[in-house]
Amino acid sequence: MAIYTLPELPYDYTALEPVIDPQIVELHHDKHHAAYVKGANDTLEQLEEARDAGSWGAINGLEKNLAFHLSGHILHSIYWHNMTGDGGGEPLAADGVGELADAIAESFGSFAGFKAQLTKAAATTQGSGWGVLAYEPVSGRLVVEQIYDHQGNVGQGSVPILVFDAWEHAFYLQYKNQKVDFIEAMWNVVNWQDVAKRHTTAKARAHSLLLAP
């Protein structure tokens, strides 16, 4: 039985227009995200077979595949909920996300500074990757991380709360090779309510991690 399943979209394919074309949303979710779910499940089966046979010749590749597909599944699951057709702008106390707004100001100096850093991190990923706002539990601060493919260049224990997908399949049909234009447009669909909930949950669960002094 499959361990991981493809989550349903929280909106229809047209909900993010004009920032993201419905065809992109459909292909991205139904094909690309689905492939990461299948890849994670297939790799778990292959690891079970390796354990049963005591055959470990492919262990390095299998572990790398599991991390790749599982991270892809998790990041995309966050990505869909991070967006809404009614989103965008700046997180404000008047909208009930004041704690998030304060955390951004404390960690980056200002919303403008944070926006510039995350935009650059996402737009300058080498090849395929992500720009991520994450809660870092050791310091209790927010950090921007640049993820290559689905994996590297992240702090251990950090929890992603806002993710910008900078893989070409996320934008190429609409924005061609203009990744920067896509990242700039993404700010118009950010679901700050979702980001704020993730921030609150990450803070509440930080004590469950084994933290460095």
N, CA, C and O of each residue as an XYZ file, in Angstrom:
852
protein
N       0.848     -1.198      0.000
C       0.000      0.000      0.000
C       0.882      1.247      0.000
O       1.879      1.317      0.719
N       0.498      2.234     -0.822
C       1.276      3.462     -0.931
C       1.301      4.215      0.396
O       0.281      4.332      1.075
N       2.473      4.721      0.752
C       2.630      5.508      1.967
C       2.207      6.949      1.730
O       1.549      7.565      2.569
N       2.592      7.471      0.585
C       2.310      8.872      0.267
C       1.250      8.957     -0.823
O       1.208      8.120     -1.724
N       0.398      9.967     -0.739
C      -0.645     10.182     -1.726
C      -0.623     11.626     -2.204
O      -0.203     12.526     -1.477
N      -1.076     11.835     -3.426
C      -1.116     13.175     -3.998
C      -2.272     13.947     -3.378
O      -3.422     13.523     -3.496
N      -1.995     15.072     -2.719
C      -3.098     15.860     -2.126
C      -3.897     16.572     -3.199
O      -3.357     16.925     -4.248
N      -5.164     16.783     -2.948
C      -5.976     17.552     -3.874
C      -5.597     19.029     -3.794
O      -5.168     19.513     -2.747
N      -5.759     19.729     -4.896
C      -5.542     21.172     -4.890
C      -6.601     21.841     -4.025
O      -7.746     21.390     -4.007
N      -6.249     22.908     -3.306
C      -7.240     23.615     -2.485
C      -8.093     24.594     -3.299
O      -8.856     25.368     -2.722
N      -7.974     24.569     -4.624
C      -8.714     25.468     -5.516
C      -8.736     24.820     -6.896
O      -8.082     23.799     -7.109
N      -9.474     25.397     -7.828
C      -9.495     24.832     -9.173
C      -8.322     25.375     -9.988
O      -7.598     26.265     -9.542
N      -8.149     24.826    -11.181
C      -6.986     25.159    -12.000
C      -6.930     26.633    -12.385
O      -5.850     27.155    -12.660
N      -8.064     27.306    -12.410
C      -8.106     28.701    -12.861
C      -7.906     29.709    -11.741
O      -7.859     30.911    -11.999
N      -7.789     29.243    -10.500
C      -7.834     30.134     -9.335
C      -6.683     31.122     -9.263
O      -6.824     32.184     -8.657
N      -5.540     30.795     -9.872
C      -4.364     31.645     -9.732
C      -4.114     32.534    -10.941
O      -3.075     33.188    -11.030
N      -5.064     32.561    -11.871
C      -4.925     33.463    -13.016
C      -4.956     34.915    -12.560
O      -5.626     35.215    -11.571
N      -4.259     35.835    -13.237
C      -3.403     35.632    -14.400
C      -1.954     35.305    -14.050
O      -1.121     35.166    -14.946
N      -1.640     35.180    -12.756
C      -0.248     34.933    -12.365
C       0.229     33.582    -12.867
O       1.333     33.470    -13.401
N      -0.601     32.552    -12.699
C      -0.237     31.217    -13.167
C      -1.371     30.678    -14.034
O      -2.521     30.609    -13.600
N      -1.034     30.303    -15.249
C      -1.998     29.801    -16.209
C      -2.587     28.468    -15.748
O      -1.866     27.653    -15.172
N      -3.886     28.223    -15.989
C      -4.509     26.966    -15.565
C      -3.809     25.722    -16.098
O      -3.742     24.710    -15.401
N      -3.286     25.779    -17.320
C      -2.594     24.626    -17.888
C      -1.350     24.282    -17.068
O      -1.031     23.110    -16.868
N      -0.655     25.315    -16.598
C       0.534     25.074    -15.771
C       0.132     24.430    -14.453
O       0.764     23.468    -14.019
N      -0.913     24.949    -13.810
C      -1.354     24.389    -12.537
C      -1.721     22.913    -12.708
O      -1.347     22.076    -11.887
N      -2.451     22.603    -13.774
C      -2.869     21.218    -14.013
C      -1.677     20.299    -14.240
O      -1.578     19.246    -13.609
N      -0.776     20.683    -15.130
C       0.393     19.853    -15.416
C       1.309     19.739    -14.197
O       1.822     18.664    -13.885
N       1.500     20.857    -13.526
C       2.399     20.897    -12.377
C       1.903     19.962    -11.275
O       2.676     19.178    -10.724
N       0.621     20.048    -10.958
C       0.055     19.219     -9.893
C      -0.156     17.782    -10.341
O       0.326     16.855     -9.688
N      -0.866     17.583    -11.442
C      -1.302     16.250    -11.838
C      -0.187     15.388    -12.407
O      -0.261     14.162    -12.339
N       0.840     16.007    -12.964
C       1.939     15.246    -13.564
C       3.215     15.303    -12.718
O       3.724     14.271    -12.279
N       3.729     16.526    -12.492
C       5.016     16.657    -11.806
C       4.922     16.259    -10.328
O       5.700     15.433     -9.852
N       3.960     16.855     -9.603
C       3.822     16.500     -8.192
C       3.493     15.018     -8.049
O       4.030     14.339     -7.174
N       2.625     14.529     -8.893
C       2.267     13.109     -8.844
C       3.484     12.213     -9.052
O       3.578     11.139     -8.459
N       4.413     12.655     -9.894
C       5.614     11.857    -10.147
C       6.501     11.771     -8.908
O       7.136     10.743     -8.675
N       6.551     12.841     -8.108
C       7.339     12.794     -6.882
C       6.701     11.852     -5.856
O       7.406     11.141     -5.141
N       5.381     11.848     -5.788
C       4.681     10.930     -4.883
C       4.977      9.491     -5.282
O       5.316      8.660     -4.439
N       4.846      9.202     -6.573
C       5.130      7.844     -7.057
C       6.587      7.473     -6.822
O       6.897      6.348     -6.429
N       7.481      8.433     -7.068
C       8.905      8.161     -6.877
C       9.243      7.824     -5.434
O      10.042      6.925     -5.174
N       8.632      8.549     -4.489
C       8.875      8.269     -3.065
C       8.362      6.885     -2.691
O       9.051      6.133     -2.002
N       7.152      6.544     -3.145
C       6.589      5.227     -2.834
C       7.393      4.104     -3.480
O       7.650      3.078     -2.849
N       7.790      4.294     -4.732
C       8.586      3.272     -5.424
C       9.923      3.059     -4.728
O      10.382      1.924     -4.597
N      10.548      4.142     -4.284
C      11.852      4.024     -3.630
C      11.729      3.313     -2.286
O      12.613      2.539     -1.919
N      10.656      3.560     -1.552
C      10.435      2.837     -0.296
C      10.294      1.345     -0.548
O      10.800      0.539      0.233
N       9.616      0.962     -1.621
C       9.486     -0.447     -1.970
C      10.840     -1.048     -2.313
O      11.145     -2.174     -1.919
N      11.649     -0.299     -3.045
C      12.977     -0.789     -3.420
C      13.885     -0.939     -2.196
O      14.700     -1.859     -2.130
N      13.739     -0.038     -1.241
C      14.518     -0.153     -0.003
C      14.071     -1.372      0.814
O      14.893     -2.042      1.439
N      12.778     -1.649      0.803
C      12.278     -2.846      1.493
C      12.843     -4.111      0.854
O      13.239     -5.049      1.546
N      12.872     -4.119     -0.476
C      13.442     -5.256     -1.188
C      14.926     -5.422     -0.862
O      15.412     -6.543     -0.712
N      15.638     -4.304     -0.755
C      17.067     -4.366     -0.427
C      17.275     -4.930      0.979
O      18.190     -5.723      1.207
N      16.421     -4.517      1.922
C      16.531     -5.054      3.285
C      16.255     -6.546      3.312
O      16.978     -7.306      3.956
N      15.202     -6.967      2.608
C      14.832     -8.380      2.605
C      15.921     -9.253      1.986
O      16.159    -10.377      2.429
N      16.578     -8.720      0.957
C      17.613     -9.488      0.263
C      18.994     -9.290      0.868
O      19.936    -10.006      0.529
N      19.111     -8.318      1.762
C      20.424     -8.004      2.300
C      21.379     -7.520      1.231
O      22.588     -7.738      1.317
N      20.831     -6.862      0.221
C      21.613     -6.391     -0.918
C      21.689     -4.875     -0.864
O      20.680     -4.191     -1.034
N      22.888     -4.349     -0.628
C      23.041     -2.922     -0.382
C      23.882     -2.202     -1.435
O      24.366     -1.098     -1.187
N      24.059     -2.808     -2.595
C      24.881     -2.193     -3.636
C      24.331     -0.877     -4.158
O      25.090     -0.025     -4.621
N      23.007     -0.705     -4.086
C      22.380      0.508     -4.625
C      21.940      1.479     -3.533
O      21.165      2.397     -3.801
N      22.431      1.284     -2.288
C      21.910      2.054     -1.163
C      22.089      3.566     -1.337
O      21.183      4.333     -1.009
N      23.240      4.000     -1.846
C      23.473      5.433     -1.987
C      22.471      6.068     -2.940
O      21.913      7.127     -2.652
N      22.249      5.420     -4.066
C      21.298      5.948     -5.032
C      19.878      5.928     -4.517
O      19.108      6.853     -4.773
N      19.522      4.871     -3.788
C      18.164      4.766     -3.260
C      17.896      5.834     -2.202
O      16.826      6.443     -2.195
N      18.843      6.061     -1.323
C      18.653      7.082     -0.293
C      18.558      8.480     -0.918
O      17.765      9.312     -0.475
N      19.369      8.728     -1.947
C      19.303     10.011     -2.635
C      17.961     10.175     -3.334
O      17.372     11.256     -3.304
N      17.469      9.096     -3.970
C      16.175      9.152     -4.642
C      15.044      9.414     -3.645
O      14.121     10.175     -3.935
N      15.119      8.783     -2.476
C      14.077      8.983     -1.474
C      14.049     10.440     -1.023
O      12.981     11.044     -0.922
N      15.221     11.000     -0.754
C      15.286     12.402     -0.332
C      14.759     13.323     -1.422
O      14.037     14.277     -1.134
N      15.112     13.047     -2.657
C      14.686     13.880     -3.783
C      13.169     13.869     -3.939
O      12.533     14.923     -3.982
N      12.599     12.679     -4.023
C      11.162     12.572     -4.271
C      10.339     12.990     -3.056
O       9.305     13.641     -3.205
N      10.784     12.626     -1.869
C      10.040     12.993     -0.667
C      10.069     14.503     -0.453
O       9.046     15.102     -0.120
N      11.230     15.118     -0.642
C      11.320     16.573     -0.517
C      10.458     17.261     -1.573
O       9.810     18.270     -1.294
N      10.455     16.710     -2.780
C       9.610     17.272     -3.830
C       8.141     17.213     -3.460
O       7.398     18.167     -3.689
N       7.723     16.101     -2.890
C       6.332     15.943     -2.458
C       5.983     16.942     -1.350
O       4.939     17.591     -1.404
N       6.848     17.062     -0.357
C       6.574     17.949      0.773
C       6.565     19.409      0.342
O       5.658     20.155      0.711
N       7.555     19.825     -0.428
C       7.624     21.216     -0.858
C       6.428     21.595     -1.730
O       5.874     22.685     -1.586
N       6.035     20.710     -2.625
C       4.872     21.013     -3.459
C       3.589     21.050     -2.634
O       2.699     21.854     -2.912
N       3.488     20.195     -1.631
C       2.300     20.205     -0.778
C       2.158     21.537     -0.050
O       1.045     22.024      0.149
N       3.284     22.127      0.346
C       3.268     23.462      0.955
C       2.948     24.515     -0.104
O       2.156     25.429      0.131
N       3.565     24.376     -1.256
C       3.456     25.350     -2.351
C       2.004     25.639     -2.719
O       1.619     26.801     -2.850
N       1.198     24.598     -2.885
C      -0.195     24.815     -3.312
C      -0.963     25.644     -2.282
O      -1.748     26.516     -2.654
N      -0.749     25.384     -1.012
C      -1.483     26.098      0.029
C      -0.906     27.489      0.304
O      -1.578     28.345      0.880
N       0.348     27.705     -0.114
C       0.965     29.029      0.038
C       0.389     30.058     -0.916
O       0.709     31.243     -0.817
N      -0.464     29.616     -1.846
C      -0.978     30.522     -2.865
C      -2.504     30.617     -2.812
O      -3.186     29.664     -2.436
N      -3.019     31.772     -3.192
C      -4.454     31.998     -3.299
C      -4.703     33.119     -4.300
O      -3.903     34.046     -4.427
N      -5.815     33.020     -5.002
C      -6.160     34.070     -5.951
C      -6.474     35.385     -5.283
O      -6.481     36.425     -5.942
N      -6.735     35.363     -3.984
C      -7.038     36.582     -3.229
C      -5.849     37.057     -2.401
O      -6.013     37.848     -1.472
N      -4.660     36.578     -2.735
C      -3.494     36.868     -1.910
C      -2.687     38.057     -2.377
O      -3.179     38.929     -3.092
N      -1.437     38.071     -1.956
C      -0.519     39.120     -2.347
C      -0.420     40.227     -1.320
O      -0.973     40.140     -0.224
N       0.293     41.260     -1.697
C       0.487     42.388     -0.799
C       1.502     42.074      0.285
O       2.420     41.279      0.084
N       1.327     42.701      1.422
C       2.246     42.574      2.557
C       1.474     42.077      3.777
O       0.344     42.517      3.993
N       2.037     41.181      4.576
C       1.338     40.731      5.786
C       1.174     41.885      6.772
O       2.136     42.579      7.098
N      -0.062     42.080      7.242
C      -0.371     43.216      8.108
C      -1.141     42.753      9.339
O      -1.884     41.773      9.288
N      -0.954     43.469     10.442
C      -1.685     43.157     11.666
C      -3.187     43.262     11.445
O      -3.958     42.504     12.033
N      -3.601     44.191     10.607
C      -5.025     44.393     10.339
C      -5.666     43.169      9.701
O      -6.882     42.988      9.774
N      -4.845     42.328      9.075
C      -5.356     41.111      8.429
C      -5.199     39.879      9.320
O      -5.431     38.752      8.883
N      -4.805     40.108     10.569
C      -4.668     38.998     11.508
C      -3.358     38.247     11.425
O      -3.239     37.152     11.974
N      -2.365     38.816     10.745
C      -1.063     38.138     10.611
C       0.052     39.031     11.147
O       1.161     39.049     10.612
N      -0.253     39.764     12.198
C       0.716     40.689     12.770
C       1.941     40.007     13.350
O       3.047     40.539     13.260
N       1.759     38.836     13.942
C       2.903     38.117     14.520
C       3.904     37.735     13.438
O       5.113     37.843     13.640
N       3.403     37.291     12.294
C       4.286     36.979     11.168
C       4.974     38.232     10.667
O       6.175     38.214     10.399
N       4.227     39.323     10.537
C       4.807     40.584     10.064
C       5.920     41.048     10.994
O       6.958     41.519     10.530
N       5.714     40.921     12.298
C       6.739     41.320     13.273
C       7.972     40.429     13.161
O       9.101     40.910     13.254
N       7.753     39.115     12.958
C       8.876     38.187     12.845
C       9.704     38.487     11.601
O      10.931     38.397     11.638
N       9.047     38.842     10.504
C       9.759     39.199      9.279
C      10.582     40.462      9.498
O      11.742     40.526      9.091
N       9.988     41.467     10.138
C      10.708     42.719     10.390
C      11.904     42.494     11.310
O      12.970     43.075     11.107
N      11.717     41.643     12.329
C      12.801     41.376     13.269
C      13.934     40.605     12.608
O      15.107     40.864     12.879
N      13.592     39.669     11.752
C      14.604     38.797     11.150
C      15.311     39.425      9.958
O      16.469     39.107      9.689
N      14.622     40.323      9.233
C      15.189     40.863      7.994
C      15.292     42.387      7.976
O      15.766     42.962      6.995
N      14.858     43.039      9.040
C      14.931     44.495      9.085
C      13.696     45.180      8.557
O      13.287     46.220      9.073
N      13.100     44.605      7.533
C      11.881     45.170      6.946
C      11.277     44.150      5.994
O      11.945     43.202      5.580
N      10.018     44.348      5.652
C       9.397     43.469      4.657
C      10.082     43.629      3.307
O      10.280     42.651      2.586
N      10.441     44.855      2.969
C      11.107     45.104      1.685
C      12.431     44.352      1.592
O      12.762     43.792      0.546
N      13.191     44.343      2.695
C      14.450     43.612      2.706
C      14.240     42.124      2.552
O      14.974     41.461      1.819
N      13.224     41.583      3.248
C      12.891     40.167      3.131
C      12.463     39.829      1.708
O      12.928     38.841      1.139
N      11.584     40.637      1.133
C      11.085     40.375     -0.209
C      12.222     40.363     -1.225
O      12.260     39.510     -2.112
N      13.137     41.301     -1.095
C      14.269     41.358     -2.016
C      15.146     40.122     -1.889
O      15.603     39.578     -2.894
N      15.386     39.671     -0.645
C      16.254     38.516     -0.436
C      15.618     37.237     -0.973
O      16.285     36.458     -1.653
N      14.336     37.008     -0.678
C      13.688     35.791     -1.149
C      13.557     35.796     -2.675
O      13.718     34.760     -3.320
N      13.266     36.962     -3.243
C      13.185     37.062     -4.699
C      14.509     36.687     -5.339
O      14.543     35.905     -6.289
N      15.600     37.241     -4.826
C      16.918     36.938     -5.387
C      17.297     35.480     -5.172
O      17.872     34.852     -6.062
N      16.980     34.931     -3.991
C      17.316     33.539     -3.713
C      16.602     32.600     -4.674
O      17.194     31.642     -5.171
N      15.322     32.878     -4.936
C      14.559     32.023     -5.844
C      15.002     32.207     -7.291
O      15.135     31.236     -8.036
N      15.227     33.452     -7.682
C      15.521     33.752     -9.088
C      16.922     33.342     -9.509
O      17.172     33.158    -10.701
N      17.844     33.193     -8.563
C      19.233     32.883     -8.910
C      19.624     31.451     -8.584
O      20.810     31.124     -8.592
N      18.655     30.589     -8.296
C      18.991     29.178     -8.122
C      19.644     28.668     -9.396
O      19.197     28.974    -10.501
N      20.694     27.895     -9.234
C      21.407     27.375    -10.391
C      20.665     26.153    -10.914
O      20.635     25.110    -10.260
N      20.067     26.286    -12.093
C      19.267     25.195    -12.630
C      17.917     25.160    -11.950
O      17.214     26.169    -11.900
N      17.547     23.996    -11.422
C      16.248     23.813    -10.789
C      16.351     24.019     -9.284
O      17.347     23.630     -8.673
N      15.334     24.624     -8.681
C      15.408     24.824     -7.241
C      14.252     25.637     -6.702
O      13.253     25.869     -7.383
N      14.415     26.065     -5.461
C      13.372     26.779     -4.728
C      13.982     27.922     -3.915
O      15.140     27.860     -3.501
N      13.186     28.955     -3.700
C      13.482     29.951     -2.689
C      12.518     29.715     -1.539
O      11.319     29.547     -1.763
N      13.023     29.699     -0.307
C      12.201     29.278      0.833
C      12.375     30.226      2.015
O      13.492     30.611      2.361
N      11.253     30.595      2.625
C      11.265     31.241      3.936
C      11.032     30.148      4.962
O      10.044     29.419      4.882
N      11.942     30.030      5.933
C      11.850     28.944      6.901
C      12.020     29.467      8.324
O      12.696     30.467      8.565
N      11.387     28.762      9.254
C      11.578     29.039     10.685
C      12.756     28.212     11.171
O      12.761     26.988     11.040
N      13.750     28.881     11.730
C      14.961     28.204     12.209
C      14.854     28.085     13.733
O      14.924     29.100     14.427
N      14.684     26.863     14.273
C      14.313     26.710     15.675
C      15.410     26.979     16.693
O      15.098     27.259     17.851
N      16.672     26.907     16.313
C      17.741     27.156     17.279
C      17.757     28.628     17.691
O      17.882     28.949     18.873
N      17.629     29.518     16.706
C      17.638     30.955     16.981
C      16.232     31.517     17.178
O      16.066     32.594     17.751
N      15.220     30.789     16.703
C      13.857     31.301     16.747
C      13.600     32.387     15.719
O      12.632     33.140     15.829
N      14.471     32.468     14.714
C      14.345     33.492     13.689
C      13.855     32.882     12.387
O      13.843     31.663     12.211
N      13.455     33.754     11.487
C      13.145     33.341     10.129
C      14.391     33.487      9.270
O      15.158     34.434      9.444
N      14.596     32.565      8.354
C      15.734     32.614      7.440
C      15.246     32.338      6.029
O      14.238     31.661      5.831
N      15.967     32.867      5.053
C      15.718     32.528      3.656
C      16.726     31.467      3.247
O      17.920     31.590      3.521
N      16.238     30.436      2.597
C      17.101     29.358      2.140
C      16.945     29.170      0.636
O      15.888     29.437      0.064
N      18.012     28.711      0.016
C      18.027     28.443     -1.419
C      18.205     26.939     -1.588
O      19.237     26.380     -1.216
N      17.200     26.298     -2.148
C      17.217     24.839     -2.252
C      17.509     24.440     -3.687
O      16.779     24.822     -4.602
N      18.570     23.676     -3.889
C      18.885     23.149     -5.212
C      18.122     21.851     -5.417
O      18.099     20.996     -4.532
N      17.488     21.698     -6.597
C      16.578     20.582     -6.842
C      15.514     20.614     -5.743
O      14.681     21.520     -5.718
N      15.534     19.640     -4.841
C      14.595     19.654     -3.714
C      15.329     19.543     -2.380
O      14.683     19.421     -1.339
N      16.670     19.581     -2.385
C      17.365     19.127     -1.200
C      18.330     20.115     -0.565
O      18.025     20.653      0.499
N      19.479     20.375     -1.173
C      20.597     20.952     -0.456
C      20.477     22.406     -0.052
O      19.519     23.099     -0.396
N      21.491     22.849      0.698
C      21.675     24.241      1.097
C      20.625     24.713      2.096
O      20.174     25.857      2.028
N      20.234     23.839      3.022
C      19.260     24.200      4.051
C      19.838     23.895      5.431
O      20.671     23.002      5.588
N      19.386     24.642      6.411
C      19.793     24.388      7.786
C      19.026     23.205      8.354
O      17.814     23.101      8.162
N      19.708     22.327      9.043
C      19.041     21.169      9.627
C      18.028     21.619     10.674
O      18.341     22.417     11.557
N      16.811     21.095     10.560
C      15.776     21.422     11.529
C      14.919     22.606     11.149
O      13.884     22.837     11.775
N      15.318     23.373     10.132
C      14.512     24.517      9.722
C      13.223     24.034      9.067
O      13.207     23.003      8.394
N      12.149     24.784      9.267
C      10.823     24.385      8.805
C      10.349     25.355      7.723
O      10.162     26.536      8.016
N      10.148     24.901      6.485
C       9.692     25.807      5.436
C       8.261     26.261      5.673
O       7.383     25.448      5.961
N       8.030     27.575      5.549
C       6.673     28.102      5.730
C       6.171     28.846      4.493
O       4.966     29.042      4.335
N       7.085     29.259      3.618
C       6.717     29.880      2.346
C       7.712     29.423      1.302
O       8.918     29.600      1.474
N       7.218     28.830      0.209
C       8.117     28.288     -0.804
C       7.774     28.850     -2.177
O       6.606     28.928     -2.559
N       8.811     29.238     -2.910
C       8.673     29.701     -4.297
C       9.339     28.655     -5.194
O      10.549     28.437     -5.117
N       8.547     28.022     -6.033
C       9.067     26.996     -6.933
C       9.725     27.675     -8.122
O       9.066     28.401     -8.866
N      11.024     27.444     -8.307
C      11.754     28.060     -9.409
C      12.205     27.036    -10.448
O      13.095     27.308    -11.254
N      11.581     25.852    -10.424
C      11.810     24.886    -11.494
C      11.143     25.397    -12.768
O      10.118     26.075    -12.701
N      11.713     25.080    -13.917
C      11.135     25.568    -15.166
C       9.713     25.074    -15.392
O       8.907     25.776    -16.003
N       9.391     23.867    -14.904
C       8.037     23.367    -15.148
C       6.981     24.201    -14.427
O       5.794     24.093    -14.736
N       7.397     25.028    -13.474
C       6.456     25.872    -12.731
C       6.039     27.110    -13.521
O       5.038     27.743    -13.186
N       6.791     27.465    -14.562
C       6.509     28.750    -15.217
C       6.760     28.792    -16.711
O       6.284     29.721    -17.363
N       7.482     27.837    -17.297
C       8.014     28.015    -18.643
C       6.934     28.196    -19.706
O       7.124     28.988    -20.628
N       5.816     27.494    -19.609
C       4.763     27.610    -20.617
C       4.210     29.032    -20.707
O       3.711     29.445    -21.754
N       4.301     29.763    -19.622
C       3.732     31.116    -19.572
C       4.804     32.202    -19.606
O       4.644     33.210    -20.294
N       5.890     32.004    -18.870
C       6.912     33.045    -18.730
C       8.175     32.759    -19.545
O       9.143     33.516    -19.485
N       8.159     31.660    -20.307
C       9.325     31.247    -21.102
C      10.556     31.133    -20.190
O      10.506     30.453    -19.165
N      11.649     31.792    -20.558
C      12.870     31.687    -19.739
C      13.035     32.853    -18.769
O      14.126     33.075    -18.244
N      11.957     33.600    -18.529
C      12.040     34.775    -17.656
C      11.673     34.391    -16.218
O      10.595     34.725    -15.729
N      12.569     33.699    -15.569
C      12.324     33.243    -14.206
C      12.075     34.416    -13.253
O      11.213     34.333    -12.378
N      12.818     35.491    -13.421
C      12.663     36.653    -12.538
C      11.249     37.215    -12.628
O      10.665     37.587    -11.610
N      10.697     37.280    -13.832
C       9.340     37.798    -14.000
C       8.331     36.927    -13.258
O       7.391     37.434    -12.646
N       8.533     35.622    -13.317
C       7.632     34.702    -12.615
C       7.723     34.899    -11.106
O       6.699     34.964    -10.425
N       8.933     34.993    -10.584
C       9.105     35.174     -9.138
C       8.485     36.488     -8.685
O       7.838     36.536     -7.638
N       8.669     37.535     -9.442
C       8.055     38.821     -9.092
C       6.533     38.707     -9.078
O       5.876     39.271     -8.203
N       5.972     37.978    -10.047
C       4.516     37.822    -10.116
C       3.992     36.975     -8.962
O       2.855     37.154     -8.528
N       4.812     36.056     -8.466
C       4.381     35.173     -7.385
C       3.949     35.934     -6.143
O       3.093     35.465     -5.392
N       4.533     37.098     -5.923
C       4.180     37.878     -4.735
C       2.716     38.315     -4.745
O       2.180     38.711     -3.711
N       2.073     38.246     -5.905
C       0.669     38.652     -6.012
C      -0.308     37.561     -5.604
O      -1.512     37.807     -5.519
N       0.198     36.359     -5.349
C      -0.701     35.266     -4.957
C      -0.302     34.629     -3.627
O      -0.835     33.577     -3.273
N       0.614     35.236     -2.887
C       1.024     34.666     -1.602
C      -0.152     34.664     -0.628
O      -0.818     35.682     -0.439
N      -0.392     33.529     -0.024
C      -1.453     33.373      0.971
C      -0.851     33.589      2.355
O      -0.368     32.649      2.986
N      -0.885     34.840      2.821
C      -0.236     35.164      4.092
C      -0.920     34.493      5.280
O      -0.281     34.238      6.301
N      -2.199     34.209      5.155
C      -2.896     33.492      6.225
C      -2.299     32.103      6.407
O      -2.098     31.654      7.536
N      -2.019     31.426      5.309
C      -1.418     30.100      5.378
C       0.003     30.169      5.928
O       0.389     29.350      6.762
N       0.776     31.142      5.463
C       2.157     31.304      5.930
C       2.175     31.569      7.436
O       2.999     31.012      8.161
N       1.263     32.420      7.897
C       1.194     32.755      9.320
C       0.860     31.529     10.163
O       1.442     31.337     11.230
N      -0.062     30.702      9.700
C      -0.411     29.477     10.431
C       0.788     28.533     10.516
O       1.032     27.919     11.555
N       1.526     28.425      9.423
C       2.712     27.557      9.419
C       3.778     28.094     10.379
O       4.455     27.325     11.060
N       3.915     29.410     10.424
C       4.881     30.022     11.339
C       4.506     29.725     12.787
O       5.367     29.349     13.583
N       3.241     29.889     13.134
C       2.773     29.632     14.495
C       2.987     28.168     14.874
O       3.430     27.869     15.983
N       2.672     27.263     13.955
C       2.830     25.827     14.217
C       4.299     25.455     14.371
O       4.651     24.664     15.246
N       5.161     26.023     13.523
C       6.593     25.728     13.599
C       7.168     26.170     14.941
O       7.976     25.457     15.536
N       6.755     27.344     15.419
C       7.225     27.839     16.712
C       6.765     26.935     17.850
O       7.523     26.666     18.781
N       5.527     26.469     17.773
C       4.983     25.638     18.842
C       5.665     24.285     18.918
O       5.750     23.692     19.994
N       6.148     23.796     17.798
C       6.759     22.470     17.754
C       8.273     22.500     17.900
O       8.920     21.453     17.916
N       8.836     23.691     18.005
C      10.298     23.804     18.038
C      10.903     23.058     19.216
O      12.010     22.530     19.113
N      10.180     23.007     20.345
C      10.722     22.367     21.538
C      10.899     20.862     21.359
O      11.618     20.228     22.131
N      10.241     20.280     20.335
C      10.333     18.827     20.134
C      11.629     18.420     19.449
O      11.947     17.233     19.379
N      12.378     19.392     18.942
C      13.638     19.108     18.286
C      14.775     19.116     19.312
O      14.707     19.795     20.337
N      15.812     18.348     19.006
C      17.005     18.366     19.845
C      17.840     19.551     19.383
O      18.502     19.481     18.347
N      17.811     20.631     20.141
C      18.446     21.864     19.701
C      19.832     22.028     20.291
O      20.125     21.569     21.395
N      20.679     22.700     19.517
C      22.009     23.041     20.001
C      21.885     24.173     21.020
O      20.956     24.976     20.927
N      22.782     24.255     21.974
C      22.720     25.322     22.982
C      23.031     26.681     22.347
O      23.027     27.700     23.038
